[in-house]
Structures are given as C-alpha cells and as structure tokens.
Amino acid sequence: MTASTAYSRDLGDELRRLRETCMGLAGNKMAERLGWDPSKVSTVENGRARASEVDLIQYLSMCGKDIDFINDFRRRYQYAFDEYIVQLPDNLRTVGKAEATAVTITSYDTMLVPGLHQIPEYAEEVYRVHGTVSRERIPELVQCRTDRQSVLRRHDRPDCVFYVHELALQQPMGDAAVMQAQYRRLHAAAHMIRLVPADVPVMSAGFMMWEYEKAKPVAYSESEFACVFVQDLGAIAKARQLFERLAKVALDHGHTRHRLAQYLTQPIGVG
C-alpha cells in the first residue's frame, strides 16, 4: 500500500466531509451505494490508499458534484501521495490537518515568532508587512492561525519543542505594546520553547517536523511563495540532525523563561 502523506490525509478528509454533508451517510452505507468493501471507503477517506480515477469519479458523482468540481479534485489528487508536495502559501487547511493529528511537533524559527504562538495583533502585522495577500484576506488568515493554536490547549496535545532564534524576538511587528504582549505569550509558553542565542549562526531558514503514531514524519517549510511538505527519508534524517545540533546550542526551558522575562523589561535588540 502507498504510504499516506499529509496531503493525502487532508484530501481523504475532504471526501469524508463531502459524504457526510452531501449524502448524510455512514461509511458502510456509502460503500453499499458504491459497491465497495467498507474497508475501502475507510482507507481512501483516511488517505491511506490511492483511489483510482474511476473510484474518484464514482465517489464524487455520488455526492452530486459536477464535472468541474470532479476535474479540479482529480488535478489535486494526482499529487496527493508524492513525497514532495508544494502548495500556495495561503492554503492552510493541509497544515492545520497535519498539526492536529501529530503526536510530536518540533520547529525552528529564525525571523518570526512561531505561528502557533503568535498573538492576533502580531500575526496581522506579519501579513501586512509581507504584503503577499490582500488586506481583505488578512482577518481570515489571522483567524485561521489563531484557530490552529487550539491544538496546544488540548488535554492530549502533541509533545512540542519550538526552537526560536533570538533574532525572531528582535524583529518589530507592530508597536511596543504588541511586542510586549507577544513576549508575555511566549513567556507563558516557555515550557515548550527553547531560545537559540543571538550569537549562534542561523542554521536554516526554519521549518517544522510533525511525527505520527501510524504515518511517516513530515517536514514542512513555508515562505511568501510556497508551502512545502516533505516525507523523503533523506530529508527527514537531515531535519533530525539539525534538531540535534539545535538541542546542543539552545537555552534550556528554564533559561529561556529567564531570557524572555528580560525582553519584558528591555527594549527590542538590547541584551
């Protein structure tokens, strides 16, 4: 069986939601309508098996979708099981799905506060400064980023380590009040954060890695141009090596909390 990917699981979940909203059927009833084994519906909707084009057409037609919708879904689905997947930077649904189902989240941020710890005012300023989306879309994207942070408040939240280079704290996003509020948010989450001191060279542009109980790890990076999801074993090994190097040079959680407290009393860039 083809290994699932973050994108295949996202698109499989899209099929499940179509079944539920358009048909109002349980998976086994949908299988009866299609003449499939019930296990086939489950594996396709969980992104664990690639559906054939005929299967997709049957499934989507059963949900009442027209030819334009079907062709668009087929176009997206053809790349769903690739080890390297590139998406537009404002398409955050796959990211949200990947985060929500991970058991471990590890990240390295060099120029910005991690998205899962950004306050809304800071996130809004990031989108405004980058200028890559229209002003009308900024509130929607900020809300999406805020909603994603619920994964950190779950009782069964993933094990998380956020390596944050100190340079990220020294990039002003908004006025002093916004930055102070952002520092307070980070200080409260210091048990998940390890600061990389400013005098340590930046090792990469920054990325994340999600790990799962029953799926391959996913390395993820984003820029103003694209979001990239990687499951190539060589790339995952390199990501692990980088995190091992960061673990040796980063402050521990206690010293990180102390350093963040200093940012609450000192101007940006001091210290």
Residue pairs with C-beta under 8 A, 6 or more apart in sequence:
1 43
1 48
1 49
2 49
2 50
2 81
3 81
3 215
3 216
3 231
4 46
4 47
4 48
4 81
4 215
4 216
5 47
5 80
5 81
5 82
5 83
5 85
5 216
5 218
5 229
5 231
6 85
6 94
6 97
6 98
6 210
6 218
6 220
6 229
6 231
7 47
7 79
7 80
7 81
7 82
7 85
7 87
7 94
7 229
8 47
8 48
8 50
8 80
8 81
9 46
9 47
9 97
9 98
9 101
9 215
10 47
10 93
10 94
10 97
10 98
11 47
11 73
11 76
11 77
11 80
12 44
12 45
12 46
12 47
12 48
13 45
13 47
13 97
14 73
15 44
15 45
15 59
16 27
16 45
18 60
18 63
18 65
19 25
19 27
19 30
19 45
19 63
22 63
22 64
22 65
23 30
23 33
23 62
23 63
25 33
27 38
27 41
27 42
27 45
28 38
28 41
30 36
30 41
30 62
31 37
31 38
31 40
31 41
33 62
34 41
34 58
34 59
34 62
36 55
40 49
43 49
44 51
44 55
44 59
47 80
50 80
50 81
51 59
51 77
53 74
56 70
56 73
56 74
56 77
57 70
57 74
60 69
60 70
60 73
61 70
65 73
79 85
83 230
83 231
83 232
84 228
84 229
84 230
84 231
84 232
85 228
85 229
85 230
86 226
86 227
86 228
86 229
87 94
87 226
87 227
87 228
87 229
88 226
88 227
89 132
89 222
89 223
89 224
89 225
89 226
89 227
90 132
90 133
90 137
90 141
91 227
92 141
92 144
92 145
92 148
94 227
94 229
95 148
95 220
95 222
95 227
96 144
96 147
96 148
98 210
98 218
98 220
98 229
99 105
99 116
99 148
99 151
99 158
99 210
100 151
101 212
102 158
102 210
102 211
102 212
103 158
103 159
103 211
103 212
103 213
104 158
104 159
104 160
104 209
104 210
104 211
105 116
105 158
105 159
105 160
105 161
105 208
105 209
105 210
105 211
106 160
106 161
106 162
106 163
106 208
106 209
106 211
106 243
107 114
107 116
107 161
107 162
107 163
107 206
107 207
107 208
107 209
108 163
108 164
108 165
108 196
108 203
108 204
108 206
108 207
108 208
108 242
108 243
108 246
109 162
109 163
109 164
109 165
109 168
109 206
110 165
110 167
110 168
110 202
110 204
110 205
110 206
111 165
111 167
111 168
111 171
111 206
112 118
112 126
112 168
112 171
112 173
113 122
113 164
113 168
113 169
113 173
113 182
113 186
114 162
114 164
115 123
115 145
115 148
116 148
116 149
116 151
116 152
116 160
116 162
117 149
117 162
117 185
117 186
117 189
117 193
118 126
118 145
118 182
118 185
119 178
119 181
119 182
119 185
120 142
120 143
120 145
120 146
121 174
121 178
121 181
121 182
122 173
122 174
122 178
122 179
122 181
122 182
123 141
123 142
123 145
123 146
124 138
124 139
124 142
124 174
125 173
125 174
125 178
126 173
127 133
127 138
127 141
127 142
128 135
128 138
129 173
130 224
132 224
133 141
151 157
151 158
152 160
152 189
152 192
158 210
160 192
161 192
161 193
161 194
161 243
162 189
162 192
162 193
162 194
163 194
163 196
163 243
163 246
163 250
164 186
164 193
164 194
164 195
164 196
165 195
165 196
165 198
165 200
165 202
166 195
166 196
166 197
166 198
166 259
167 198
167 202
169 183
169 186
169 195
169 263
169 268
170 198
170 268
170 269
172 179
172 268
173 179
173 182
174 182
179 268
180 264
183 260
183 263
183 264
184 264
186 193
186 260
187 257
187 260
187 261
187 264
190 253
190 256
190 257
190 260
191 253
191 257
192 253
193 253
193 256
193 260
194 246
194 247
194 250
194 251
194 252
194 253
194 256
195 250
195 251
195 255
195 256
195 259
195 260
196 246
196 249
196 250
196 251
197 249
197 250
197 251
200 249
203 242
203 245
203 246
204 242
205 221
205 223
206 221
207 219
207 220
207 221
207 239
208 219
208 220
208 221
209 217
209 218
209 219
209 220
209 236
209 239
209 240
209 243
210 217
210 218
210 220
211 217
216 231
216 233
216 236
217 231
217 236
217 239
218 229
218 230
218 231
219 229
219 230
219 231
219 235
219 236
219 239
220 227
220 228
220 229
220 230
221 227
221 228
221 230
222 228
230 236
250 256
251 259
262 271
263 271
